Amino acid sequence: MNRWYVIMGLLAVMLLATSCFAVSPPPAGELDILRHSMNKGDSGSVEVEVMVKNVGPLTIELARVKVNFYDAEGSLIDSSSDAVMNLRPGEIWNFEIVCPGPGCERVKGYEIEAMAGTSSGGLY
């Protein structure tokens, strides 16, 4: 009978010890894409103007936006991205992303993906 109490006590101590060392993930960064528009230059270049805001309560170590460029059939032509560090709560980031490769004169549409992460490369 006493052996069961010892075993149960040891299991309880092990359970408490492992829960004390649990690492919780950092709070999620919150990015909101406020505006975006695609423009074509005279030389055939394509750029997307983007406005992003940190709508969360914490500074985002690394805010990254990726734009995928597509042709009329919906096939991916190319992708490009930009990033900014330490975007404070309420801060707005305005920037342009240019379609970088050959075939960009065929761009008819695009898709934007915004990600909040850490400077060490992890995403929230």
C-alpha positions in Angstrom: 0.0 0.0 0.0 2.8 2.4 0.9 4.5 1.6 -2.4 1.5 3.0 -4.3 1.7 6.3 -2.4 5.4 6.6 -3.2 4.8 5.9 -6.9 1.9 8.3 -7.1 4.0 10.9 -5.2 6.9 10.5 -7.7 4.6 10.8 -10.7 3.1 14.0 -9.2 6.6 15.5 -8.7 7.6 14.5 -12.2 4.5 16.0 -13.7 5.0 19.3 -11.8 8.6 19.5 -12.7 8.0 19.1 -16.4 5.2 21.7 -16.4 7.5 24.2 -14.7 9.8 24.1 -17.6 7.2 24.4 -20.4 8.0 27.2 -22.8 5.0 29.1 -24.0 5.2 30.6 -27.5 5.7 34.4 -27.9 2.5 36.4 -28.4 1.4 36.6 -32.0 2.3 39.7 -34.0 -0.7 41.3 -35.7 -0.2 42.8 -39.1 -3.0 44.4 -41.1 -2.7 45.2 -44.8 -4.4 48.6 -45.0 -4.0 49.3 -48.8 -2.4 47.8 -51.9 -2.4 48.6 -55.6 -0.5 47.4 -58.7 1.1 49.8 -61.1 2.8 49.2 -64.4 5.6 51.5 -65.5 6.3 52.7 -69.1 9.1 50.2 -69.4 6.8 47.3 -68.5 7.9 47.0 -64.9 5.3 46.0 -62.4 5.2 47.1 -58.8 2.8 46.7 -55.9 2.5 49.6 -53.4 1.6 48.3 -50.0 0.6 49.9 -46.6 0.9 47.6 -43.6 0.1 48.4 -39.9 1.0 46.7 -36.7 -2.4 46.5 -35.1 -1.2 44.4 -32.1 -0.1 45.6 -28.7 3.6 44.5 -29.1 6.5 45.5 -31.3 7.0 43.1 -34.2 10.7 42.2 -34.4 10.4 41.3 -38.1 7.4 42.2 -40.4 7.7 40.5 -43.8 5.4 40.9 -46.8 5.6 38.6 -49.8 3.9 39.3 -53.2 3.2 36.5 -55.7 2.8 37.8 -59.3 0.4 35.9 -61.6 -0.4 35.9 -65.4 -3.9 36.0 -66.9 -4.3 32.2 -66.5 -3.3 32.3 -62.8 0.1 30.8 -63.3 2.8 32.1 -60.9 5.4 34.3 -62.8 7.6 35.3 -59.8 7.6 36.3 -56.2 9.3 39.1 -54.2 9.3 40.2 -50.6 10.4 43.0 -48.3 10.8 43.2 -44.6 11.2 45.8 -41.8 12.5 45.3 -38.3 10.9 46.5 -35.0 7.5 47.7 -36.2 6.0 49.3 -33.1 2.3 49.1 -32.1 0.2 51.4 -34.3 3.1 52.0 -36.7 2.5 52.0 -40.4 5.0 50.7 -43.0 4.7 52.0 -46.6 6.7 50.3 -49.4 6.8 49.0 -52.9 7.6 45.5 -54.1 8.8 45.1 -57.7 8.3 42.0 -59.9 11.9 41.0 -60.2 12.3 38.5 -63.1 11.6 37.9 -66.7 8.0 37.6 -67.7 6.9 40.4 -65.4 5.4 42.3 -68.4 2.7 39.5 -68.4 1.6 40.2 -64.8 -2.2 40.5 -64.5 -2.7 39.9 -60.8 -1.0 39.4 -57.5 -1.5 37.9 -54.0 -0.1 39.4 -50.8 1.0 37.5 -47.7 2.0 39.4 -44.5 3.9 37.6 -41.7 5.1 38.7 -38.3 8.1 37.0 -36.8 11.4 37.3 -35.0 14.7 38.6 -36.2 16.1 35.0 -35.8 13.8 33.8 -38.5 10.9 32.4 -36.6 7.4 33.3 -37.3 4.8 33.9 -34.5 
